[in-house]
């Protein structure tokens, strides 16, 4: 563990000062014996908060990384803890943000012990597509915000994996095969999720013809994956090297001066039930000026509509029919949860029982707790991708919160070794269960 780290403002909450001026006052001195006094970001726990108080802290610009049962986890350095104390709270050190990074030379295109940069991920996807033309198709489904501004940026890439027959892997909702779709790193700093998505792709292409379970899946089902929804944000994360930047949002800075904390939370920007989250451009949950205002959100929504038929009525209480097909999954960090709709309301989704049943089947592999937002993270979320996929299209939709909230394999920046040793193995079977359910996720 580095005892002294470069503290980068982008994506890190610095309380009232950062929210209003975009500047950071670093006053604490690092104590090598106590990581809570370092000027590097750590996670603080604040107990006894109401949802109104949590919302007020977010509005002030604090980075509320986790919240459940009145206990909030807030990211920042000792100066942030001082700001919390000034507001009458009693923050307690919870965990380090940065984990152990081996003191070895890293391969080109990697950072923080082995996590791949966006350029390396794009190269890997192209290599997989080139080497497996009978199994894969690679698509450009849209642009990142910086690319729409002519300032560099990236394409948003999706790969289809199946044993390709005539008509397969087309962006058409009337496909012959049922579909399982998955996205990762819509929040850029949730770095393990992109690596899990890549390992899922690699497992499928390597296993066809040798692994009976994989072969049967790809003979009967299309699997679609977007490993990085927010590539501009991931570029910022990776720019920190062994000190990744805590960038959550995209890089749209058109809403005002937030210093290094500009951007829109793409998982609050969906067109479905948009508008119940933060209107503060400097907040980590800033929802944007309007639903689906961001090109990354538009890319994912258009892609989902092109893959999945519309199988649900327009009313909130209209269930998807029992014989509806397809499953959608979005990977996030952290908490070890499988979250089912709805996120925007505490009301049960009309297919709640069936969604929970499939969630329980996935939990047999990863051991994650299954429930709604109220059951798991403890707060509502509007404008989310999983609510859109289920609410608009009737697709059985889930959010995985990957990894624990503490320890070397926990938080937003787990040690890279944890991906291969823990996070991927515990989710490999859960992803297979989800994909295998695509033909009849509601038990029809």
C-alpha positions in Angstrom: 0.0 0.0 0.0 1.3 3.4 -0.9 1.4 5.6 2.2 1.4 8.8 0.2 -0.8 9.1 -2.9 -1.6 11.8 -5.4 -5.1 13.1 -4.6 -7.1 13.9 -7.7 -10.3 16.0 -7.4 -12.2 14.4 -10.3 -15.0 12.3 -8.9 -14.0 12.6 -5.2 -16.3 14.3 -2.8 -14.8 17.2 -0.9 -17.9 18.4 0.9 -19.2 22.0 0.9 -16.0 23.6 -0.5 -15.9 21.3 -3.5 -19.5 21.6 -4.3 -19.4 25.4 -4.3 -16.0 26.3 -5.6 -14.6 23.1 -7.1 -11.5 23.6 -5.0 -10.0 21.3 -2.4 -8.4 22.3 0.9 -6.0 19.7 2.0 -5.1 20.4 5.6 -4.6 17.0 7.2 -1.1 15.5 7.6 -0.7 11.8 6.9 0.0 9.5 9.9 1.6 6.3 8.6 0.1 4.4 11.6 -3.5 5.6 10.9 -4.8 5.6 7.3 -7.8 7.7 8.4 -5.6 10.8 8.8 -4.1 10.5 5.4 -4.7 13.0 2.6 -5.7 10.1 0.4 -9.4 9.3 0.1 -10.8 6.8 2.5 -14.3 5.6 3.4 -16.0 7.1 6.4 -19.1 5.7 8.1 -21.8 8.0 9.4 -24.6 6.5 11.5 -28.1 7.5 12.3 -28.9 9.4 9.1 -32.4 9.8 7.7 -32.9 9.7 3.9 -33.5 13.4 4.0 -30.1 13.9 5.7 -28.4 11.7 3.2 -29.9 13.7 0.4 -28.8 16.9 2.0 -25.2 15.6 2.1 -25.3 14.6 -1.5 -26.7 18.1 -2.4 -23.7 19.6 -0.6 -21.4 17.6 -2.7 -20.4 14.7 -0.4 -19.6 11.4 -2.2 -22.1 9.1 -0.5 -20.8 5.8 -1.8 -23.2 3.5 0.1 -26.2 3.9 2.3 -28.2 1.4 4.2 -30.3 1.4 7.3 -29.3 4.9 8.3 -25.6 4.1 7.9 -23.9 6.0 5.1 -20.4 5.4 3.7 -18.8 8.7 2.5 -15.6 8.9 0.5 -13.0 11.6 1.2 -9.9 12.6 3.0 -9.5 14.0 6.6 -10.7 17.4 5.4 -14.0 15.8 4.3 -14.3 14.2 7.8 -13.8 17.6 9.3 -16.6 19.1 7.2 -18.9 16.3 8.3 -18.0 17.1 11.9 -18.7 20.7 11.4 -22.2 19.7 10.2 -22.7 17.8 13.5 -21.9 14.3 12.3 -19.5 11.8 13.8 -17.6 10.1 10.9 -15.7 6.9 11.8 -13.0 5.5 9.6 -14.3 2.5 7.7 -11.8 1.3 5.1 -9.2 2.4 2.7 -10.2 3.1 -0.9 -6.9 2.0 -2.4 -5.8 -1.6 -1.9 -2.5 -3.4 -2.3 -0.8 -3.0 -5.7 2.0 -5.4 -6.4 5.4 -3.7 -6.8 5.9 -5.3 -10.2 6.1 -3.9 -13.8 2.7 -3.7 -15.4 1.9 -4.6 -18.9 1.2 -1.8 -21.4 -2.5 -0.9 -21.4 -3.0 -1.7 -17.7 -3.2 0.2 -14.5 -3.6 -0.4 -10.7 -2.1 -3.9 -10.8 -3.6 -5.1 -14.1 -6.9 -3.5 -14.8 -7.2 -2.8 -18.5 -7.5 0.7 -20.0 -10.3 1.5 -22.5 -7.9 1.3 -25.4 -6.8 -2.2 -24.3 -10.4 -3.3 -23.8 -11.3 -2.1 -27.3 -8.3 -4.0 -28.7 -9.2 -7.1 -26.9 -12.8 -7.0 -28.2 -11.6 -6.6 -31.7 -9.1 -9.5 -31.3 -11.9 -11.7 -30.0 -14.2 -10.7 -32.9 -11.5 -11.3 -35.5 -10.5 -14.7 -34.1 -14.1 -16.0 -33.7 -16.1 -14.9 -36.8 -18.5 -17.9 -36.3 -19.3 -16.9 -32.8 -19.1 -13.1 -32.5 -20.1 -9.8 -34.0 -18.7 -6.5 -32.7 -20.9 -3.4 -33.0 -20.4 0.4 -32.4 -23.7 1.3 -30.8 -22.9 5.0 -30.1 -20.5 7.6 -29.0 -19.1 8.9 -25.7 -19.7 12.5 -24.7 -16.2 13.7 -25.6 -16.5 12.1 -29.1 -19.7 14.0 -29.7 -17.8 17.2 -28.9 -14.9 16.3 -31.3 -12.6 16.1 -28.3 -11.3 12.5 -28.6 -13.5 10.1 -26.8 -14.6 6.6 -27.8 -17.2 4.5 -29.5 -19.5 2.5 -27.1 -18.9 -1.1 -28.2 -21.1 -4.1 -27.9 -20.3 -7.7 -28.7 -22.8 -10.5 -29.6 -21.8 -14.0 -28.8 -23.7 -17.0 -30.2 -23.3 -19.9 -32.6 -24.2 -17.7 -35.5 -26.8 -18.9 -37.9 -28.7 -16.9 -40.5 -30.4 -13.9 -38.9 -28.4 -14.1 -35.6 -26.6 -11.2 -33.9 -28.7 -8.6 -35.8 -30.0 -5.5 -33.9 -33.6 -6.5 -34.4 -36.0 -7.3 -31.5 -37.6 -10.1 -33.6 -34.7 -12.5 -33.2 -35.2 -16.2 -33.3 -33.1 -16.9 -30.2 -33.8 -15.3 -26.8 -31.3 -12.8 -25.6 -29.3 -12.1 -22.5 -27.8 -8.6 -22.4 -25.2 -7.3 -19.9 -23.6 -3.9 -19.3 -20.7 -2.8 -17.1 -18.9 0.3 -16.0 -21.7 2.7 -16.5 -20.1 4.1 -13.4 -16.5 4.4 -14.4 -14.9 3.8 -11.0 -16.5 0.5 -10.6 -13.5 -1.1 -12.2 -14.0 -4.8 -11.4 -17.3 -4.9 -13.3 -15.6 -4.3 -16.7 -13.1 -7.1 -16.0 -15.9 -9.5 -15.1 -17.7 -8.6 -18.4 -14.5 -9.4 -20.4 -14.0 -12.7 -18.6 -17.6 -13.6 -19.4 -17.0 -13.0 -23.1 -13.8 -15.0 -23.0 -15.4 -17.9 -21.2 -18.1 -18.2 -23.8 -15.8 -18.0 -26.9 -13.3 -20.4 -25.4 -15.9 -22.8 -24.1 -17.9 -23.3 -27.3 -17.4 -26.9 -28.5 -15.5 -28.0 -25.4 -17.8 -27.0 -22.5 -21.2 -28.7 -22.8 -23.0 -26.0 -20.8 -21.5 -23.1 -22.9 -22.1 -25.0 -26.1 -25.8 -25.5 -25.3 -26.2 -21.9 -24.3 -24.6 -20.5 -27.5 -26.6 -22.9 -29.7 -29.9 -21.6 -28.2 -29.3 -18.0 -27.0 -27.7 -14.8 -28.0 -25.4 -13.2 -25.4 -24.8 -9.4 -25.8 -22.2 -7.5 -23.7 -21.2 -3.8 -23.4 -18.1 -4.0 -21.2 -17.7 -0.3 -20.8 -20.7 2.1 -21.1 -18.7 5.1 -19.8 -15.3 5.0 -21.6 -14.5 8.7 -21.1 -14.9 8.2 -17.4 -12.8 5.1 -17.4 -10.0 7.1 -19.1 -10.0 9.4 -16.2 -10.0 6.6 -13.7 -7.0 4.9 -15.4 -5.1 8.2 -15.7 -4.3 7.8 -12.0 -2.3 4.7 -12.6 -1.8 3.0 -9.2 -3.8 5.9 -7.7 -7.0 5.5 -9.8 -9.2 8.6 -9.9 -12.7 8.2 -8.3 -14.5 9.3 -11.4 -18.2 8.1 -11.4 -19.9 10.2 -14.0 -19.4 10.9 -17.7 -17.4 14.0 -18.7 -20.2 16.3 -19.8 -19.1 19.6 -18.1 -21.7 21.9 -19.8 -23.9 22.3 -16.7 -21.5 24.7 -14.9 -18.2 24.9 -13.0 -17.8 22.0 -10.7 -14.0 21.8 -10.9 -13.0 18.2 -11.3 -16.5 17.0 -10.4 -18.5 17.7 -13.5 -20.5 15.1 -15.4 -23.8 13.3 -15.4 -24.6 10.1 -13.6 -25.5 7.8 -16.5 -27.4 5.5 -14.1 -29.7 8.4 -13.2 -30.2 9.6 -16.7 -32.4 7.0 -18.3 -35.6 8.2 -20.0 -37.7 5.9 -17.8 -39.0 7.5 -14.6 -36.3 10.2 -14.8 -36.2 13.2 -12.5 -36.2 12.0 -8.9 -32.5 12.3 -8.2 -30.0 15.2 -7.9 -30.4 18.4 -9.9 -27.0 19.7 -8.5 -24.5 19.4 -11.4 -21.7 18.9 -8.9 -23.4 15.9 -7.1 -22.3 12.4 -7.9 -25.9 11.5 -8.6 -26.6 14.4 -10.9 -29.3 13.2 -13.2 -28.6 15.6 -16.1 -30.8 18.3 -17.7 -33.4 15.8 -19.0 -34.0 12.0 -19.4 -31.5 10.3 -21.8 -29.8 13.6 -22.4 -26.4 11.9 -22.6 -25.1 10.1 -25.7 -24.0 7.1 -23.7 -27.5 6.7 -22.2 -29.0 7.1 -25.7 -26.6 4.4 -27.0 -27.6 1.9 -24.4 -31.3 2.6 -24.6 -31.4 2.4 -28.4 -29.4 -0.8 -28.2 -31.8 -2.4 -25.7 -34.8 -1.4 -27.8 -33.0 -3.0 -30.8 -32.4 -6.3 -29.0 -35.5 -6.8 -26.8 -39.2 -6.8 -27.9 -41.6 -4.6 -26.1 -43.5 -7.1 -23.9 -45.1 -5.0 -21.2 -48.0 -2.5 -21.0 -47.4 1.2 -20.2 -49.0 1.1 -16.7 -46.8 0.8 -13.6 -48.8 -2.2 -12.5 -48.9 -4.0 -15.9 -46.9 -7.2 -15.6 -44.7 -8.7 -18.3 -46.6 -11.9 -19.5 -45.5 -15.2 -18.1 -44.1 -16.2 -21.5 -42.0 -13.1 -22.0 -38.4 -13.7 -22.9 -35.0 -12.1 -22.3 -32.9 -11.1 -19.3 -30.8 -7.9 -18.8 -28.2 -7.5 -16.1 -26.1 -4.4 -15.2 -23.0 -4.8 -13.1 -22.1 -2.3 -10.4 -20.0 -2.1 -7.2 -20.4 -2.7 -4.3 -22.4 -4.5 -1.6 -23.0 -8.1 -2.7 -26.6 -7.6 -3.7 -28.8 -8.7 -6.5 -31.3 -5.9 -6.9 -34.7 -6.3 -8.6 -37.0 -3.5 -9.9 -38.3 -1.1 -9.0 -35.7 1.4 -8.1 -37.7 4.6 -8.4 -40.5 3.6 -6.0 -40.9 1.4 -2.9 -43.9 -0.3 -4.6 -43.4 -3.9 -5.7 -42.9 -4.5 -9.4 -45.8 -6.5 -10.9 -43.4 -9.4 -11.6 -41.8 -9.1 -8.2 -42.1 -12.8 -7.2 -40.7 -14.1 -10.5 -37.9 -11.6 -10.4 -37.0 -12.6 -6.9 -37.1 -16.3 -7.8 -34.7 -15.9 -10.6 -32.5 -13.7 -8.4 -32.4 -16.4 -5.8 -31.3 -18.9 -8.5 -28.4 -16.6 -9.4 -27.6 -16.1 -5.7 -27.0 -19.8 -5.4 -23.7 -19.1 -7.1 -22.6 -15.8 -5.7 -24.4 -15.8 -2.3 -25.6 -12.2 -2.8 -28.7 -10.9 -1.0 -31.7 -10.5 -3.3 -34.1 -7.7 -3.0 -35.4 -4.3 -4.1 -33.5 -1.0 -3.5 -35.4 -0.7 -0.1 -34.3 -4.2 0.8 -30.6 -3.7 -0.2 -29.0 -0.3 -0.6 -31.8 1.4 1.3 -32.6 4.3 -1.0 -34.5 5.0 -4.2 -33.0 5.6 -7.6 -34.7 7.2 -10.6 -33.7 7.0 -14.2 -31.8 3.7 -13.9 -31.0 1.3 -16.7 -32.6 -1.7 -15.1 -35.8 0.1 -14.5 -35.9 1.2 -18.1 -35.2 -2.4 -19.5 -38.0 -3.9 -17.3 -40.4 -0.9 -17.2 -40.4 -0.1 -20.9 -39.7 -3.5 -22.5 -40.7 -6.1 -19.9 -37.2 -7.6 -19.8 -36.4 -9.4 -16.6 -33.8 -7.0 -15.2 -31.3 -7.1 -12.4 -28.4 -5.1 -10.9 -25.5 -6.9 -9.4 -23.6 -5.0 -6.7 -20.3 -6.8 -7.0 -18.0 -7.3 -4.1 -18.1 -6.5 -0.4 -17.9 -3.1 1.2 -14.7 -3.8 3.1 -11.3 -5.3 2.7 -8.8 -6.0 -0.1 -11.5 -7.3 -2.4 -14.1 -4.6 -1.4 -15.1 -1.1 -2.5 -14.7 0.5 -5.8 -11.0 -0.3 -6.2 -10.5 -4.0 -5.2 -7.0 -5.4 -5.7 -6.7 -6.8 -9.2 -5.9 -10.3 -7.9 -9.4 -10.3 -6.4 -11.0 -10.3 -9.9 -9.5 -13.6 -10.8 -9.4 -15.2 -7.4 -12.8 -14.1 -6.0 -15.1 -11.7 -7.9 -15.1 -13.5 -11.2 -15.4 -17.0 -9.8 -18.3 -16.1 -7.5 -20.2 -14.5 -10.4 -19.4 -16.8 -13.2 -22.2 -19.3 -12.3 -24.6 -16.5 -11.6 -24.1 -15.0 -15.1 -24.6 -18.5 -16.6 -27.9 -18.9 -14.7 -29.1 -15.5 -15.9 -28.3 -16.3 -19.5 -29.8 -19.8 -19.4 -33.1 -18.2 -18.2 -33.4 -15.9 -21.2 -36.0 -18.1 -22.9 -38.4 -18.0 -19.9 -37.3 -15.7 -17.1 -40.7 -15.5 -15.5 -41.2 -19.2 -15.5 -43.7 -19.3 -18.4 
